[in-house]
Amino acid sequence: MIRIGLRAHDYGPLPPEQLADTLTAFKPASIQLALSKAFPIAPGPGGLSPGYAKKIRQVFEHRHISIAVLGCYINPVHPDPEERNLMLRRFEEHLRFARDFDCSIVGTETGSLNPDCSWHPDTQKPETFDVFCSSLERLLNTAEKCGALVGIEPVADQHTIDSIERMSLILERFPSPSLKVIYDPVNLIPQKGLDQSQNAFFTQAFDVFGDHIAAIHAKDFRIDQGKKRGDLPSGTGDLNYTGLLSIVMHRKPGIDILLENCTPSQARQTIEFLTETAHHISL
């Protein structure tokens, strides 16, 4: 009914074979793989090759785990142009070798004017939006040549693309088949919470960019003292997963749902919660 995956680096860093064996115990359908976070030794910039990518793919394929997303989380509006260029080059390298990993999607968030992507008062200015568009245009040009997909993940309040409306502007500006969305509903909920029902919020997102969603991140949240705490495992907070999964199963059947903020000790319970919720919806 649903494909549940894990972030590989939540269970590492470990050598590839050992990490794959560790993940197998949870029987995930897929993983999000950030090479530099998942493995103690990973190729640096310029170090990827078809042979390396195929070896990693085979390690996970042997254990019936697919690579749903290559994580290459950069800051595409980094205030230092030289550093930003290095990040974009690293992302482009992932795009070029994505198919050797048997993975079409390379994912990133959309950054802020602070190097660490934390909140900055000028991130929402038009000039920052223009810098992001310039970076994205460069990545899409590479992706289109390589037959790969650029997955961008909006984050409320903090990042350049911080709302459903701004995501819509990006999709209108770049009608590229290589542009996709990694949808994290918790990340899109503002720090102060929602002014509408969760189901209306989910529906709005799917109406605006549902056709472009290529993967979903799953975690949970609560509003504590008027501020969002968005780092909880799925099923332990206030997110309406019955409503979310009902839309997902109808609009994007079979999409990879990748768990975040879920430690190894919580993984089985979280997977069971999502599986049981999906089962009840399908009855």
N, C-alpha and C positions, 0 to 999 in steps of 0.2 A: 504493500500500500504506500509506504513512504521509504525513502532511502536516507538512513541516518549515518552521518559521518562524524569524524573527530578532527580536531586540530592536532597534527602529529607532534608539534613541539610541546604540547601539554604533557606528553608522556616521555619526553627526552630532556636534553640531547643524548642520543645513543647512536652507536654505529648503525647503519641502515638495516642489516639483518636482525640485529637485536631489537631495534625499534619496531620493525615489522612484526616480530614475534610477540612483543609486548602488546601491540595494538590488536593482534589476532584474538587475544583472549576476550575482547569486547565485541567481536564480530561486526565491526563497522562495514558498511557498504563502500565507504570512500573516506578520503582524508583531504584536508587542506595542508599542503606541504610548503613550509617556508624553509628552504634548504639551510640557511645560515643559523636558524633557530633550532632546527630538528636534529642536526648532526654535529658532533663535536668538531669534525673536520669536513668542510664543504668548500668547493671551489670559490675563490675570490673573483672580483670583477675580471672578465676576460677568460675565466677558467672553465666555463661550461663547454661541453662537447657533446656530439651525438652519442658517442660511446658511453660517457658518464650518465647521460639522461636515460639511455636504454637500460643500463645496468640497474639504476634506481627503479625504473618502471617494472622491470622483471622481478625485483625483490618483492615488490608489493603485489604484483599480479599473481605470483606463485602462491600467495596467501589470500587470493580472491579479494583484494582491496584495490580500488581504482583511485587515481589522483584526480580529484574533482577540481581543485583550484591550486595553482602555484602561487603562494603568497610572496609578493615582492613589495612590501608596504613601504613606500617612499613618501617624501614630502614634495609634491609637484609644484609648490609655491615657496620652496625654501628661500629665505631672504638672501642667501649667498648664491649668485648665479653659477659660480664654478661648482659648488657643492650640488646644486640642483642639476646641473648638466651631468655630473657623475652618477647621480641617482637615476636620471632618465636613461643613461647609457646602460645601467645595470638592468633596468626594467626591459629595455629593448633586447638585451641579451636573453632574458627569460622568454620573451615573445618568440625569438628566433628558434629556440630549442624546445618550445612547449610541446610540439607534436611528437618529439622524441620521448617525452615523458608520457605520451598518450593522454595529454591534458590540453584542452584548447584555451582555458581561461587563466590569465595572469591578473591577480587582484591587488588593488591598493585603495587606501582611503584618499581623501582629497586635500589633506594638509592644512596648515595654518602658517601665519607669518612668524611664529616661533619655530625654531629648528626642530624642537621635539614634538611639534604638532599640537601643543597645548593651546588654550584660549589666548587670543590676541585681539585687542580692540579694533584693529584695522583689517582683520581677515575678511570681513564682509564688504569691504570697499570695492567699487568697480575695478580699480586697478588690479587688485588681487585676483578678481574673477578673470580678468583679461590674461594675467600670467598663467592661471590654471588652464584656460582655453588654449593658450600657446603650447603648454606642455602636453595637453591631451591631444592636440592636433598632431604633434610630433609622434606620440605613441601610436595613434591610430594609423598614421601613414605606414609605420613599421608593421603593425598588426595586419593590415590589409595585404601587404606584400607577403607576409608569412602564413596567412590563413589562420591567424590566431585571434583571440578576443581579449579586449581590455575590460576588466571588470572593476567598476568604481563603486565605492561604498560611502554613501552620505552619512554624516554624523551631525545631529542637531547641535545648535549653539556654537560649536567649537570649530568646525572645519569649513572650508571654502564652499562646498556643497552641503548645506545644512538643513535642507527641507525638501519636501515633495515638490514645491513650486520651483526651487532652483534646479532640482534634478530635471524637471520638465524643460527648463530653459536650455540646459545642456543637450538634451535629446533633440530639441528643435534645431539647435545650432549645428549639431553633428549627427546627421542622419546616416551614419555609417553602420553597416551590418556588423562591424567589428566592435561596436560599443555596447557593453552590457552592464547590468546593475547587479551588485551583490547586496541583497536586501537584508538588513538587520533592523527589524521593527523596533527593538529596544533602543538602538542607537539613534533612531529618527524621532523618538519621543523627547520633547524638550525637557530641560532640567526642571521646569516648573510643573510639568505634567501636561495632560491633554485638555483642550477645551471642547472635545467631542467624545463620543463613545469610542472604545477601542475598535469595535467592528466597523464603524464608519471610517476610522483612521486607516485600518487595513484595506478597506474597499477603495478608499481614495488613492492609496498608493498603487494598488493593482490597476485601477482605472487609468492612472497617469502613466505608469511605466511597467506594468505587469508583463507586457509582451517582451520586455528587455531583460527581465530577471533571469539570471543564469545560475544562481546559487543563493541559498538562504542561510543566515547565521541565526542560531537559536541560543538565547539565554533568557534571563528574567530580570525584573526590576521591582522596586517599591519606591513610593514617595515618602521620605522620612523628613519631618520638620520642613516641609515645603520644597524639598530638593530631591531629585531623582538619585537613587542608588541603583545603577544598572549593571551590576557585576555578579548577579546571582545565577545559579544553575536553573535551567528550565524546570518549571513545576514548583519552585520554592518561593515565588513572588506573586505578583498581581497580574501578570500578562494573561490575557484570555486565550489560552492555547486551543480551546475548542473552536473559538471563532477564527483564529488564525489558520489552523490546520484545515478547517472546512473550506476556506478560500483557496489555500494552497493545493489541496487535493483536487479541487474542481478546476482551478485555473492553470496549475503547473504540475500535473501528476508526474510522479517519478523524479522530481527535482531533488538534488542533493541538499539535505538539511544538516548543516555542520554545527556541532555543539561548541559553544564557547563558555569560558568561565566555569569549566567543569573539570574538577580534578579526577585523577584515576579512581579515587575512593568513591566518587559520586557518579561515575559514568554509568554503571549498570542500572542504578536507580533512575537516572535521567532518561536513558534509552527506554527503559520499561515504561516510564511515564508517557513518553511521546508515542510509543507503540500502542499502548492501551488507549490513549486518547484518540489516535487515528482509527483504531479498531471500533470504538464506540460510535465514531462519526459515520463509519461505513455501514453500520448495521441498519 
